[in-house]
Amino acid sequence: MDFYEGRDSMVKVLGLVTARGGSKGIPGKNWKNIAGKPLIAWTIEEALRSDSLDRVVVSTDHPTIAEVAKAAGADVPFIRPSALAQDESPHIDCVLHALDWLQKEQNYVPDLVCLLQPTSPLRLVSDIDGVVNMAIKKFKKHGVSPVISVTDCPHHPMLVRRVAEDGSLVPFIEHNINYERRQDLPPALVRNGAVYVNTTHSLRKDQTFFPNKYYGYYMPPERSLLIDEDWEFSLVEKLLQMQLERDERAIP
């Protein structure tokens, strides 16, 4: 029997928020206050608004993050082992740990996993639902569903240069087409780190959200910023404050 035959028509999607306590770029980043609330709360609150997620679980090794996540409404059923929260720890390992724990302790086995990282607080519930719904359609039709959020590549690969042996700048990607205007270039997309979806089966088999073939869901650049450094934190905070002000003005 094929792995997907006989499955219930309702697709269970686990929203998994991963957040470790050992951030070096910005110490305490995941619970640091940004635009009025802890960074991780922005992701949790949007995830909880989603109609496409079956549940929202946080995987963390840090008690403060666990406390903040619970206060924001997320489920924190376990504390991630510290061995899976190091700088060199593969992200997929903490995803598989969460799946193993939920299956063993709660007999919960989702069809799909939607990975959400706190470092993308500008993503909206519409982005989460957009990626998940695309993945569900492909899951029901083909039994596979790797979908990730993407945005415009900030520096088009055909415009990128490298330094040649003689010190001159030459195309990073060799081509003989002369594009005078950026808008004439073919679209170039890059993953923005906001939303990743794949089947539980594929994650266990391929151990990646990027198997041989996967699909992209477009998000605009203004919702695609990642927080890794202090200057990014400050920039995103300004954008979140502007978003809050727009929301307040929209309330009659």
Secondary structure, 3 states (H helix, E strand, C coil): CCCCCCCCCCCCEEEEEECCCCCCCCCCHHHCEECCEEHHHHHHHHHHCCCCCCEEEEECCCHHHHHHHHHCCCECCCCCCHHHCCCCCCHHHHHHHHHHHHHHHHCCCCCEEEEECCCCCCCCHHHHHHHHHHHHHHHHHHCCCCEEEEEECCCCCCCCEEECCCCCEEECCCCCCCCCCHHHCCCCEEEEEEEEEEEHHHHHHHCCCCCCCCEEEECCHHHCCCCCCHHHHHHHHHHHHHHHHHHHHHCC
